[in-house]
Amino acid sequence: MDQTPARLRVLRCLPEAFVGIDVFLAGSFRARLLGLAGLATMPVSAGLLIPNTRSIHTVGMRFSLDLIWLDGDGSVVGIDVCVAPLRLASCRRARSVVELISLNSRSPLPLCGDHLIDRRRMTPF
């Protein structure tokens, strides 16, 4: 049974963005506003891409996040690990961010400079 929250299942998925992780695109205002806030949990195999942003908040979050900051070309420019609820995070060089549930057991996160997502795929529907 799919454990991906219903709020994410309605978003466009970019399955080849990360190996083993389905990245959902928060392309609408509502999806960007809600993000992952209020969700009780998140599958390890899912993440949320928020394009056109340099900062996020974790108000309303019930779990910590790993953040992968991407530049305009989809290359990693920063990584924040275990960002707790009720925090602000930003990366001046970033143009988008991927939010993942923070887990110590996750396979290694990408490194700065890794190219993850093709910019053309980050456009909303």
Backbone as XML, in Angstrom:
<?xml version="1.0"?>
<chain id="A" units="angstrom">
  <residue number="1" name="MET">
    <atom name="N" x="0.839" y="-1.196" z="0.000"/>
    <atom name="CA" x="0.000" y="0.000" z="0.000"/>
    <atom name="C" x="0.878" y="1.252" z="0.000"/>
  </residue>
  <residue number="2" name="ASP">
    <atom name="N" x="0.506" y="2.227" z="-0.805"/>
    <atom name="CA" x="1.261" y="3.467" z="-0.917"/>
    <atom name="C" x="1.076" y="4.299" z="0.345"/>
  </residue>
  <residue number="3" name="GLN">
    <atom name="N" x="2.188" y="4.657" z="0.997"/>
    <atom name="CA" x="2.132" y="5.453" z="2.217"/>
    <atom name="C" x="2.376" y="6.930" z="1.957"/>
  </residue>
  <residue number="4" name="THR">
    <atom name="N" x="2.466" y="7.314" z="0.681"/>
    <atom name="CA" x="2.650" y="8.714" z="0.342"/>
    <atom name="C" x="1.383" y="9.481" z="0.695"/>
  </residue>
  <residue number="5" name="PRO">
    <atom name="N" x="1.502" y="10.590" z="1.441"/>
    <atom name="CA" x="0.312" y="11.363" z="1.813"/>
    <atom name="C" x="-0.481" y="11.803" z="0.585"/>
  </residue>
  <residue number="6" name="ALA">
    <atom name="N" x="-1.805" y="11.826" z="0.723"/>
    <atom name="CA" x="-2.689" y="12.198" z="-0.384"/>
    <atom name="C" x="-2.334" y="13.569" z="-0.947"/>
  </residue>
  <residue number="7" name="ARG">
    <atom name="N" x="-1.928" y="14.481" z="-0.079"/>
    <atom name="CA" x="-1.570" y="15.833" z="-0.516"/>
    <atom name="C" x="-0.429" y="15.796" z="-1.533"/>
  </residue>
  <residue number="8" name="LEU">
    <atom name="N" x="0.481" y="14.830" z="-1.397"/>
    <atom name="CA" x="1.594" y="14.725" z="-2.334"/>
    <atom name="C" x="1.223" y="13.937" z="-3.577"/>
  </residue>
  <residue number="9" name="ARG">
    <atom name="N" x="0.354" y="12.948" z="-3.452"/>
    <atom name="CA" x="0.003" y="12.097" z="-4.594"/>
    <atom name="C" x="-0.639" y="12.888" z="-5.731"/>
  </residue>
  <residue number="10" name="VAL">
    <atom name="N" x="-1.252" y="14.034" z="-5.448"/>
    <atom name="CA" x="-1.876" y="14.822" z="-6.503"/>
    <atom name="C" x="-0.869" y="15.717" z="-7.235"/>
  </residue>
  <residue number="11" name="LEU">
    <atom name="N" x="0.352" y="15.810" z="-6.739"/>
    <atom name="CA" x="1.380" y="16.634" z="-7.375"/>
    <atom name="C" x="2.126" y="15.826" z="-8.427"/>
  </residue>
  <residue number="12" name="ARG">
    <atom name="N" x="2.725" y="16.529" z="-9.363"/>
    <atom name="CA" x="3.537" y="15.868" z="-10.385"/>
    <atom name="C" x="4.772" y="15.258" z="-9.740"/>
  </residue>
  <residue number="13" name="CYS">
    <atom name="N" x="5.072" y="14.024" z="-10.113"/>
    <atom name="CA" x="6.221" y="13.312" z="-9.545"/>
    <atom name="C" x="7.372" y="13.327" z="-10.541"/>
  </residue>
  <residue number="14" name="LEU">
    <atom name="N" x="8.582" y="13.535" z="-10.023"/>
    <atom name="CA" x="9.802" y="13.480" z="-10.827"/>
    <atom name="C" x="10.607" y="12.264" z="-10.374"/>
  </residue>
  <residue number="15" name="PRO">
    <atom name="N" x="10.202" y="11.043" z="-10.764"/>
    <atom name="CA" x="10.770" y="9.832" z="-10.170"/>
    <atom name="C" x="12.253" y="9.626" z="-10.409"/>
  </residue>
  <residue number="16" name="GLU">
    <atom name="N" x="12.807" y="10.170" z="-11.478"/>
    <atom name="CA" x="14.221" y="9.934" z="-11.725"/>
    <atom name="C" x="15.130" y="11.017" z="-11.165"/>
  </residue>
  <residue number="17" name="ALA">
    <atom name="N" x="14.580" y="11.943" z="-10.379"/>
    <atom name="CA" x="15.388" y="13.022" z="-9.821"/>
    <atom name="C" x="16.438" y="12.496" z="-8.851"/>
  </residue>
  <residue number="18" name="PHE">
    <atom name="N" x="16.045" y="11.603" z="-7.957"/>
    <atom name="CA" x="16.956" y="10.982" z="-7.012"/>
    <atom name="C" x="16.779" y="9.479" z="-7.134"/>
  </residue>
  <residue number="19" name="VAL">
    <atom name="N" x="17.834" y="8.734" z="-6.966"/>
    <atom name="CA" x="17.730" y="7.287" z="-6.997"/>
    <atom name="C" x="16.984" y="6.812" z="-5.757"/>
  </residue>
  <residue number="20" name="GLY">
    <atom name="N" x="15.872" y="6.097" z="-5.966"/>
    <atom name="CA" x="15.126" y="5.528" z="-4.856"/>
    <atom name="C" x="14.197" y="6.476" z="-4.129"/>
  </residue>
  <residue number="21" name="ILE">
    <atom name="N" x="14.078" y="7.728" z="-4.596"/>
    <atom name="CA" x="13.197" y="8.696" z="-3.943"/>
    <atom name="C" x="12.296" y="9.329" z="-4.991"/>
  </residue>
  <residue number="22" name="ASP">
    <atom name="N" x="10.989" y="9.305" z="-4.745"/>
    <atom name="CA" x="10.045" y="10.001" z="-5.612"/>
    <atom name="C" x="9.967" y="11.446" z="-5.148"/>
  </residue>
  <residue number="23" name="VAL">
    <atom name="N" x="10.364" y="12.363" z="-6.015"/>
    <atom name="CA" x="10.341" y="13.787" z="-5.684"/>
    <atom name="C" x="9.093" y="14.392" z="-6.310"/>
  </residue>
  <residue number="24" name="PHE">
    <atom name="N" x="8.249" y="14.988" z="-5.474"/>
    <atom name="CA" x="7.012" y="15.605" z="-5.930"/>
    <atom name="C" x="7.232" y="17.104" z="-6.074"/>
  </residue>
  <residue number="25" name="LEU">
    <atom name="N" x="6.686" y="17.682" z="-7.133"/>
    <atom name="CA" x="6.878" y="19.093" z="-7.444"/>
    <atom name="C" x="5.764" y="19.937" z="-6.842"/>
  </residue>
  <residue number="26" name="ALA">
    <atom name="N" x="6.115" y="20.862" z="-5.967"/>
    <atom name="CA" x="5.147" y="21.806" z="-5.399"/>
    <atom name="C" x="5.052" y="22.987" z="-6.353"/>
  </residue>
  <residue number="27" name="GLY">
    <atom name="N" x="4.250" y="22.827" z="-7.397"/>
    <atom name="CA" x="4.173" y="23.824" z="-8.451"/>
    <atom name="C" x="3.109" y="24.888" z="-8.251"/>
  </residue>
  <residue number="28" name="SER">
    <atom name="N" x="2.128" y="24.613" z="-7.414"/>
    <atom name="CA" x="1.053" y="25.585" z="-7.205"/>
    <atom name="C" x="1.291" y="26.393" z="-5.932"/>
  </residue>
  <residue number="29" name="PHE">
    <atom name="N" x="0.606" y="27.520" z="-5.822"/>
    <atom name="CA" x="0.728" y="28.345" z="-4.622"/>
    <atom name="C" x="0.336" y="27.551" z="-3.385"/>
  </residue>
  <residue number="30" name="ARG">
    <atom name="N" x="-0.771" y="26.804" z="-3.474"/>
    <atom name="CA" x="-1.253" y="26.024" z="-2.327"/>
    <atom name="C" x="-0.235" y="24.962" z="-1.911"/>
  </residue>
  <residue number="31" name="ALA">
    <atom name="N" x="0.328" y="24.255" z="-2.894"/>
    <atom name="CA" x="1.313" y="23.212" z="-2.586"/>
    <atom name="C" x="2.555" y="23.810" z="-1.944"/>
  </residue>
  <residue number="32" name="ARG">
    <atom name="N" x="2.988" y="24.965" z="-2.429"/>
    <atom name="CA" x="4.155" y="25.632" z="-1.843"/>
    <atom name="C" x="3.858" y="26.115" z="-0.433"/>
  </residue>
  <residue number="33" name="LEU">
    <atom name="N" x="2.656" y="26.660" z="-0.228"/>
    <atom name="CA" x="2.278" y="27.184" z="1.079"/>
    <atom name="C" x="2.200" y="26.071" z="2.125"/>
  </residue>
  <residue number="34" name="LEU">
    <atom name="N" x="1.541" y="24.975" z="1.781"/>
    <atom name="CA" x="1.375" y="23.869" z="2.727"/>
    <atom name="C" x="2.659" y="23.052" z="2.895"/>
  </residue>
  <residue number="35" name="GLY">
    <atom name="N" x="3.359" y="22.825" z="1.806"/>
    <atom name="CA" x="4.580" y="22.019" z="1.891"/>
    <atom name="C" x="4.306" y="20.710" z="2.603"/>
  </residue>
  <residue number="36" name="LEU">
    <atom name="N" x="5.128" y="20.381" z="3.579"/>
    <atom name="CA" x="4.970" y="19.153" z="4.353"/>
    <atom name="C" x="4.373" y="19.429" z="5.736"/>
  </residue>
  <residue number="37" name="ALA">
    <atom name="N" x="4.001" y="20.667" z="5.996"/>
    <atom name="CA" x="3.471" y="21.045" z="7.308"/>
    <atom name="C" x="2.204" y="20.257" z="7.638"/>
  </residue>
  <residue number="38" name="GLY">
    <atom name="N" x="2.111" y="19.835" z="8.879"/>
    <atom name="CA" x="0.922" y="19.153" z="9.366"/>
    <atom name="C" x="0.865" y="17.665" z="9.089"/>
  </residue>
  <residue number="39" name="LEU">
    <atom name="N" x="1.742" y="17.170" z="8.232"/>
    <atom name="CA" x="1.741" y="15.731" z="7.965"/>
    <atom name="C" x="2.283" y="14.993" z="9.178"/>
  </residue>
  <residue number="40" name="ALA">
    <atom name="N" x="1.643" y="13.877" z="9.533"/>
    <atom name="CA" x="2.076" y="13.101" z="10.699"/>
    <atom name="C" x="3.410" y="12.415" z="10.437"/>
  </residue>
  <residue number="41" name="THR">
    <atom name="N" x="3.613" y="11.982" z="9.223"/>
    <atom name="CA" x="4.855" y="11.314" z="8.853"/>
    <atom name="C" x="5.061" y="11.452" z="7.355"/>
  </residue>
  <residue number="42" name="MET">
    <atom name="N" x="6.171" y="10.965" z="6.893"/>
    <atom name="CA" x="6.515" y="11.049" z="5.477"/>
    <atom name="C" x="7.301" y="9.796" z="5.133"/>
  </residue>
  <residue number="43" name="PRO">
    <atom name="N" x="6.983" y="9.128" z="4.040"/>
    <atom name="CA" x="7.774" y="7.955" z="3.681"/>
    <atom name="C" x="9.211" y="8.340" z="3.351"/>
  </residue>
  <residue number="44" name="VAL">
    <atom name="N" x="10.118" y="7.467" z="3.657"/>
    <atom name="CA" x="11.535" y="7.709" z="3.351"/>
    <atom name="C" x="11.735" y="7.824" z="1.849"/>
  </residue>
  <residue number="45" name="SER">
    <atom name="N" x="10.848" y="7.212" z="1.081"/>
    <atom name="CA" x="10.997" y="7.162" z="-0.371"/>
    <atom name="C" x="10.355" y="8.355" z="-1.083"/>
  </residue>
  <residue number="46" name="ALA">
    <atom name="N" x="10.017" y="9.432" z="-0.351"/>
    <atom name="CA" x="9.375" y="10.591" z="-0.980"/>
    <atom name="C" x="10.015" y="11.890" z="-0.505"/>
  </residue>
  <residue number="47" name="GLY">
    <atom name="N" x="9.986" y="12.886" z="-1.383"/>
    <atom name="CA" x="10.485" y="14.212" z="-1.057"/>
    <atom name="C" x="9.658" y="15.256" z="-1.776"/>
  </residue>
  <residue number="48" name="LEU">
    <atom name="N" x="9.826" y="16.512" z="-1.403"/>
    <atom name="CA" x="9.078" y="17.605" z="-2.011"/>
    <atom name="C" x="10.043" y="18.642" z="-2.560"/>
  </residue>
  <residue number="49" name="LEU">
    <atom name="N" x="9.920" y="18.947" z="-3.850"/>
    <atom name="CA" x="10.722" y="19.978" z="-4.502"/>
    <atom name="C" x="9.932" y="21.277" z="-4.520"/>
  </residue>
  <residue number="50" name="ILE">
    <atom name="N" x="10.496" y="22.317" z="-3.921"/>
    <atom name="CA" x="9.879" y="23.644" z="-3.940"/>
    <atom name="C" x="10.752" y="24.536" z="-4.819"/>
  </residue>
  <residue number="51" name="PRO">
    <atom name="N" x="10.279" y="24.829" z="-6.037"/>
    <atom name="CA" x="11.091" y="25.643" z="-6.948"/>
    <atom name="C" x="11.004" y="27.125" z="-6.616"/>
  </residue>
  <residue number="52" name="ASN">
    <atom name="N" x="11.955" y="27.877" z="-7.141"/>
    <atom name="CA" x="11.966" y="29.338" z="-7.043"/>
    <atom name="C" x="11.903" y="29.841" z="-5.611"/>
  </residue>
  <residue number="53" name="THR">
    <atom name="N" x="12.753" y="29.294" z="-4.765"/>
    <atom name="CA" x="12.835" y="29.773" z="-3.389"/>
    <atom name="C" x="14.270" y="29.668" z="-2.887"/>
  </residue>
  <residue number="54" name="ARG">
    <atom name="N" x="14.597" y="30.546" z="-1.958"/>
    <atom name="CA" x="15.901" y="30.527" z="-1.295"/>
    <atom name="C" x="15.763" y="30.279" z="0.193"/>
  </residue>
  <residue number="55" name="SER">
    <atom name="N" x="14.521" y="30.187" z="0.671"/>
    <atom name="CA" x="14.322" y="29.973" z="2.099"/>
    <atom name="C" x="13.028" y="29.199" z="2.345"/>
  </residue>
  <residue number="56" name="ILE">
    <atom name="N" x="12.997" y="28.501" z="3.470"/>
    <atom name="CA" x="11.805" y="27.759" z="3.878"/>
    <atom name="C" x="11.638" y="27.918" z="5.384"/>
  </residue>
  <residue number="57" name="HIS">
    <atom name="N" x="10.459" y="27.564" z="5.873"/>
    <atom name="CA" x="10.227" y="27.519" z="7.316"/>
    <atom name="C" x="9.716" y="26.125" z="7.652"/>
  </residue>
  <residue number="58" name="THR">
    <atom name="N" x="9.863" y="25.745" z="8.902"/>
    <atom name="CA" x="9.359" y="24.437" z="9.339"/>
    <atom name="C" x="8.258" y="24.602" z="10.385"/>
  </residue>
  <residue number="59" name="VAL">
    <atom name="N" x="7.535" y="25.713" z="10.305"/>
    <atom name="CA" x="6.391" y="25.929" z="11.182"/>
    <atom name="C" x="5.313" y="24.905" z="10.809"/>
  </residue>
  <residue number="60" name="GLY">
    <atom name="N" x="4.770" y="24.229" z="11.801"/>
    <atom name="CA" x="3.742" y="23.227" z="11.550"/>
    <atom name="C" x="4.283" y="21.849" z="11.237"/>
  </residue>
  <residue number="61" name="MET">
    <atom name="N" x="5.600" y="21.708" z="11.211"/>
    <atom name="CA" x="6.208" y="20.402" z="10.922"/>
    <atom name="C" x="6.151" y="19.525" z="12.162"/>
  </residue>
  <residue number="62" name="ARG">
    <atom name="N" x="6.000" y="18.225" z="11.945"/>
    <atom name="CA" x="5.991" y="17.260" z="13.041"/>
    <atom name="C" x="7.238" y="16.384" z="13.048"/>
  </residue>
  <residue number="63" name="PHE">
    <atom name="N" x="8.150" y="16.649" z="12.115"/>
    <atom name="CA" x="9.394" y="15.881" z="12.037"/>
    <atom name="C" x="10.482" y="16.784" z="11.466"/>
  </residue>
  <residue number="64" name="SER">
    <atom name="N" x="11.719" y="16.405" z="11.699"/>
    <atom name="CA" x="12.856" y="17.163" z="11.176"/>
    <atom name="C" x="13.040" y="16.868" z="9.690"/>
  </residue>
  <residue number="65" name="LEU">
    <atom name="N" x="13.696" y="17.807" z="9.006"/>
    <atom name="CA" x="13.913" y="17.684" z="7.563"/>
    <atom name="C" x="15.390" y="17.713" z="7.215"/>
  </residue>
  <residue number="66" name="ASP">
    <atom name="N" x="15.733" y="17.014" z="6.146"/>
    <atom name="CA" x="16.998" y="17.205" z="5.451"/>
    <atom name="C" x="16.661" y="18.047" z="4.232"/>
  </residue>
  <residue number="67" name="LEU">
    <atom name="N" x="17.412" y="19.123" z="4.012"/>
    <atom name="CA" x="17.161" y="20.041" z="2.908"/>
    <atom name="C" x="18.308" y="19.973" z="1.918"/>
  </residue>
  <residue number="68" name="ILE">
    <atom name="N" x="17.976" y="19.801" z="0.654"/>
    <atom name="CA" x="18.978" y="19.797" z="-0.412"/>
    <atom name="C" x="18.689" y="21.018" z="-1.284"/>
  </residue>
  <residue number="69" name="TRP">
    <atom name="N" x="19.582" y="21.989" z="-1.222"/>
    <atom name="CA" x="19.423" y="23.248" z="-1.944"/>
    <atom name="C" x="20.020" y="23.115" z="-3.334"/>
  </residue>
  <residue number="70" name="LEU">
    <atom name="N" x="19.276" y="23.555" z="-4.362"/>
    <atom name="CA" x="19.704" y="23.439" z="-5.757"/>
    <atom name="C" x="19.815" y="24.812" z="-6.403"/>
  </residue>
  <residue number="71" name="ASP">
    <atom name="N" x="20.773" y="24.953" z="-7.312"/>
    <atom name="CA" x="20.872" y="26.204" z="-8.064"/>
    <atom name="C" x="19.936" y="26.150" z="-9.267"/>
  </residue>
  <residue number="72" name="GLY">
    <atom name="N" x="20.004" y="27.138" z="-10.131"/>
    <atom name="CA" x="19.117" y="27.217" z="-11.280"/>
    <atom name="C" x="19.271" y="26.097" z="-12.280"/>
  </residue>
  <residue number="73" name="ASP">
    <atom name="N" x="20.412" y="25.407" z="-12.253"/>
    <atom name="CA" x="20.648" y="24.299" z="-13.170"/>
    <atom name="C" x="20.347" y="22.947" z="-12.541"/>
  </residue>
  <residue number="74" name="GLY">
    <atom name="N" x="19.916" y="22.931" z="-11.269"/>
    <atom name="CA" x="19.613" y="21.673" z="-10.595"/>
    <atom name="C" x="20.803" y="21.033" z="-9.913"/>
  </residue>
  <residue number="75" name="SER">
    <atom name="N" x="21.890" y="21.782" z="-9.758"/>
    <atom name="CA" x="23.069" y="21.269" z="-9.053"/>
    <atom name="C" x="22.977" y="21.601" z="-7.568"/>
  </residue>
  <residue number="76" name="VAL">
    <atom name="N" x="23.502" y="20.721" z="-6.743"/>
    <atom name="CA" x="23.464" y="20.914" z="-5.294"/>
    <atom name="C" x="24.429" y="22.027" z="-4.894"/>
  </residue>
  <residue number="77" name="VAL">
    <atom name="N" x="23.897" y="23.030" z="-4.170"/>
    <atom name="CA" x="24.733" y="24.129" z="-3.685"/>
    <atom name="C" x="24.769" y="24.185" z="-2.162"/>
  </residue>
  <residue number="78" name="GLY">
    <atom name="N" x="23.975" y="23.364" z="-1.506"/>
    <atom name="CA" x="23.989" y="23.328" z="-0.054"/>
    <atom name="C" x="23.116" y="22.213" z="0.486"/>
  </residue>
  <residue number="79" name="ILE">
    <atom name="N" x="23.453" y="21.762" z="1.681"/>
    <atom name="CA" x="22.689" y="20.707" z="2.347"/>
    <atom name="C" x="22.559" y="21.078" z="3.823"/>
  </residue>
  <residue number="80" name="ASP">
    <atom name="N" x="21.344" y="21.045" z="4.335"/>
    <atom name="CA" x="21.093" y="21.226" z="5.763"/>
    <atom name="C" x="20.509" y="19.918" z="6.275"/>
  </residue>
  <residue number="81" name="VAL">
    <atom name="N" x="21.101" y="19.389" z="7.328"/>
    <atom name="CA" x="20.689" y="18.096" z="7.861"/>
    <atom name="C" x="19.962" y="18.296" z="9.186"/>
  </residue>
  <residue number="82" name="CYS">
    <atom name="N" x="18.864" y="17.594" z="9.349"/>
    <atom name="CA" x="18.119" y="17.544" z="10.608"/>
    <atom name="C" x="17.634" y="18.931" z="11.059"/>
  </residue>
  <residue number="83" name="VAL">
    <atom name="N" x="16.946" y="19.640" z="10.157"/>
    <atom name="CA" x="16.370" y="20.941" z="10.491"/>
    <atom name="C" x="15.089" y="20.682" z="11.289"/>
  </residue>
  <residue number="84" name="ALA">
    <atom name="N" x="15.077" y="21.130" z="12.524"/>
    <atom name="CA" x="13.972" y="20.849" z="13.449"/>
    <atom name="C" x="12.736" y="21.697" z="13.124"/>
  </residue>
  <residue number="85" name="PRO">
    <atom name="N" x="11.566" y="21.285" z="13.620"/>
    <atom name="CA" x="10.358" y="22.108" z="13.479"/>
    <atom name="C" x="10.547" y="23.493" z="14.106"/>
  </residue>
  <residue number="86" name="LEU">
    <atom name="N" x="9.762" y="24.453" z="13.625"/>
    <atom name="CA" x="9.782" y="25.849" z="14.089"/>
    <atom name="C" x="11.108" y="26.555" z="13.826"/>
  </residue>
  <residue number="87" name="ARG">
    <atom name="N" x="11.703" y="26.268" z="12.686"/>
    <atom name="CA" x="12.970" y="26.900" z="12.301"/>
    <atom name="C" x="12.834" y="27.545" z="10.930"/>
  </residue>
  <residue number="88" name="LEU">
    <atom name="N" x="13.758" y="28.438" z="10.620"/>
    <atom name="CA" x="13.921" y="29.016" z="9.297"/>
    <atom name="C" x="15.225" y="28.505" z="8.728"/>
  </residue>
  <residue number="89" name="ALA">
    <atom name="N" x="15.258" y="28.281" z="7.426"/>
    <atom name="CA" x="16.491" y="27.869" z="6.766"/>
    <atom name="C" x="16.555" y="28.567" z="5.417"/>
  </residue>
  <residue number="90" name="SER">
    <atom name="N" x="17.764" y="28.927" z="5.013"/>
    <atom name="CA" x="17.917" y="29.581" z="3.718"/>
    <atom name="C" x="19.294" y="29.287" z="3.135"/>
  </residue>
  <residue number="91" name="CYS">
    <atom name="N" x="19.397" y="29.510" z="1.833"/>
    <atom name="CA" x="20.653" y="29.364" z="1.112"/>
    <atom name="C" x="20.643" y="30.412" z="0.005"/>
  </residue>
  <residue number="92" name="ARG">
    <atom name="N" x="21.518" y="31.395" z="0.107"/>
    <atom name="CA" x="21.525" y="32.518" z="-0.833"/>
    <atom name="C" x="21.806" y="32.086" z="-2.262"/>
  </residue>
  <residue number="93" name="ARG">
    <atom name="N" x="22.575" y="31.031" z="-2.455"/>
    <atom name="CA" x="22.929" y="30.579" z="-3.806"/>
    <atom name="C" x="21.851" y="29.708" z="-4.436"/>
  </residue>
  <residue number="94" name="ALA">
    <atom name="N" x="20.857" y="29.303" z="-3.661"/>
    <atom name="CA" x="19.849" y="28.358" z="-4.141"/>
    <atom name="C" x="18.752" y="29.037" z="-4.951"/>
  </residue>
  <residue number="95" name="ARG">
    <atom name="N" x="18.114" y="28.238" z="-5.801"/>
    <atom name="CA" x="16.927" y="28.658" z="-6.543"/>
    <atom name="C" x="15.755" y="27.726" z="-6.268"/>
  </residue>
  <residue number="96" name="SER">
    <atom name="N" x="16.019" y="26.614" z="-5.567"/>
    <atom name="CA" x="14.961" y="25.672" z="-5.184"/>
    <atom name="C" x="15.509" y="24.775" z="-4.080"/>
  </residue>
  <residue number="97" name="VAL">
    <atom name="N" x="14.594" y="24.015" z="-3.458"/>
    <atom name="CA" x="14.992" y="23.134" z="-2.364"/>
    <atom name="C" x="14.185" y="21.844" z="-2.439"/>
  </residue>
  <residue number="98" name="VAL">
    <atom name="N" x="14.814" y="20.755" z="-2.063"/>
    <atom name="CA" x="14.135" y="19.473" z="-1.914"/>
    <atom name="C" x="14.081" y="19.172" z="-0.423"/>
  </residue>
  <residue number="99" name="GLU">
    <atom name="N" x="12.859" y="18.927" z="0.082"/>
    <atom name="CA" x="12.650" y="18.586" z="1.491"/>
    <atom name="C" x="12.474" y="17.080" z="1.615"/>
  </residue>
  <residue number="100" name="LEU">
    <atom name="N" x="13.249" y="16.473" z="2.498"/>
    <atom name="CA" x="13.175" y="15.040" z="2.771"/>
    <atom name="C" x="13.054" y="14.835" z="4.275"/>
  </residue>
  <residue number="101" name="ILE">
    <atom name="N" x="12.349" y="13.786" z="4.693"/>
    <atom name="CA" x="12.296" y="13.483" z="6.119"/>
    <atom name="C" x="13.717" y="13.151" z="6.571"/>
  </residue>
  <residue number="102" name="SER">
    <atom name="N" x="14.106" y="13.665" z="7.712"/>
    <atom name="CA" x="15.465" y="13.472" z="8.212"/>
    <atom name="C" x="15.592" y="12.099" z="8.870"/>
  </residue>
  <residue number="103" name="LEU">
    <atom name="N" x="16.515" y="11.315" z="8.348"/>
    <atom name="CA" x="16.764" y="9.973" z="8.884"/>
    <atom name="C" x="18.256" y="9.694" z="8.879"/>
  </residue>
  <residue number="104" name="ASN">
    <atom name="N" x="18.741" y="9.161" z="9.977"/>
    <atom name="CA" x="20.150" y="8.778" z="10.019"/>
    <atom name="C" x="20.426" y="7.572" z="9.146"/>
  </residue>
  <residue number="105" name="SER">
    <atom name="N" x="19.386" y="6.756" z="8.899"/>
    <atom name="CA" x="19.585" y="5.525" z="8.147"/>
    <atom name="C" x="19.537" y="5.731" z="6.638"/>
  </residue>
  <residue number="106" name="ARG">
    <atom name="N" x="19.245" y="6.962" z="6.193"/>
    <atom name="CA" x="19.163" y="7.223" z="4.756"/>
    <atom name="C" x="20.521" y="6.982" z="4.105"/>
  </residue>
  <residue number="107" name="SER">
    <atom name="N" x="20.483" y="6.516" z="2.880"/>
    <atom name="CA" x="21.733" y="6.408" z="2.140"/>
    <atom name="C" x="22.327" y="7.805" z="2.041"/>
  </residue>
  <residue number="108" name="PRO">
    <atom name="N" x="23.607" y="7.913" z="1.773"/>
    <atom name="CA" x="24.248" y="9.233" z="1.796"/>
    <atom name="C" x="23.512" y="10.249" z="0.925"/>
  </residue>
  <residue number="109" name="LEU">
    <atom name="N" x="23.416" y="11.470" z="1.435"/>
    <atom name="CA" x="22.819" y="12.560" z="0.669"/>
    <atom name="C" x="23.776" y="12.952" z="-0.449"/>
  </residue>
  <residue number="110" name="PRO">
    <atom name="N" x="23.263" y="13.611" z="-1.490"/>
    <atom name="CA" x="24.153" y="14.066" z="-2.554"/>
    <atom name="C" x="25.170" y="15.066" z="-2.014"/>
  </residue>
  <residue number="111" name="LEU">
    <atom name="N" x="26.225" y="15.261" z="-2.747"/>
    <atom name="CA" x="27.273" y="16.203" z="-2.361"/>
    <atom name="C" x="27.098" y="17.501" z="-3.123"/>
  </residue>
  <residue number="112" name="CYS">
    <atom name="N" x="27.613" y="18.584" z="-2.554"/>
    <atom name="CA" x="27.578" y="19.857" z="-3.254"/>
    <atom name="C" x="28.260" y="19.700" z="-4.608"/>
  </residue>
  <residue number="113" name="GLY">
    <atom name="N" x="27.636" y="20.231" z="-5.629"/>
    <atom name="CA" x="28.156" y="20.120" z="-6.988"/>
    <atom name="C" x="27.495" y="19.011" z="-7.788"/>
  </residue>
  <residue number="114" name="ASP">
    <atom name="N" x="26.867" y="18.032" z="-7.119"/>
    <atom name="CA" x="26.146" y="16.984" z="-7.841"/>
    <atom name="C" x="24.994" y="17.626" z="-8.607"/>
  </residue>
  <residue number="115" name="HIS">
    <atom name="N" x="24.754" y="17.130" z="-9.807"/>
    <atom name="CA" x="23.656" y="17.628" z="-10.624"/>
    <atom name="C" x="22.499" y="16.655" z="-10.483"/>
  </residue>
  <residue number="116" name="LEU">
    <atom name="N" x="21.346" y="17.136" z="-9.989"/>
    <atom name="CA" x="20.254" y="16.235" z="-9.671"/>
    <atom name="C" x="19.038" y="16.376" z="-10.556"/>
  </residue>
  <residue number="117" name="ILE">
    <atom name="N" x="18.627" y="17.583" z="-10.869"/>
    <atom name="CA" x="17.353" y="17.783" z="-11.547"/>
    <atom name="C" x="17.543" y="18.726" z="-12.722"/>
  </residue>
  <residue number="118" name="ASP">
    <atom name="N" x="16.984" y="18.341" z="-13.855"/>
    <atom name="CA" x="17.004" y="19.186" z="-15.044"/>
    <atom name="C" x="16.053" y="20.361" z="-14.825"/>
  </residue>
  <residue number="119" name="ARG">
    <atom name="N" x="16.521" y="21.563" z="-14.996"/>
    <atom name="CA" x="15.731" y="22.772" z="-14.738"/>
    <atom name="C" x="14.398" y="22.762" z="-15.488"/>
  </residue>
  <residue number="120" name="ARG">
    <atom name="N" x="14.360" y="22.213" z="-16.689"/>
    <atom name="CA" x="13.115" y="22.207" z="-17.473"/>
    <atom name="C" x="12.029" y="21.370" z="-16.786"/>
  </residue>
  <residue number="121" name="ARG">
    <atom name="N" x="12.422" y="20.407" z="-15.965"/>
    <atom name="CA" x="11.451" y="19.542" z="-15.306"/>
    <atom name="C" x="10.859" y="20.202" z="-14.065"/>
  </residue>
  <residue number="122" name="MET">
    <atom name="N" x="11.412" y="21.317" z="-13.596"/>
    <atom name="CA" x="10.947" y="21.962" z="-12.386"/>
    <atom name="C" x="9.791" y="22.930" z="-12.631"/>
  </residue>
  <residue number="123" name="THR">
    <atom name="N" x="9.370" y="23.083" z="-13.882"/>
    <atom name="CA" x="8.282" y="24.007" z="-14.164"/>
    <atom name="C" x="6.953" y="23.407" z="-13.733"/>
  </residue>
  <residue number="124" name="PRO">
    <atom name="N" x="6.039" y="24.226" z="-13.235"/>
    <atom name="CA" x="4.721" y="23.698" z="-12.845"/>
    <atom name="C" x="3.985" y="23.146" z="-14.056"/>
  </residue>
  <residue number="125" name="PHE">
    <atom name="N" x="2.961" y="22.367" z="-13.780"/>
    <atom name="CA" x="2.141" y="21.719" z="-14.810"/>
    <atom name="C" x="2.084" y="22.579" z="-16.019"/>
  </residue>
</chain>
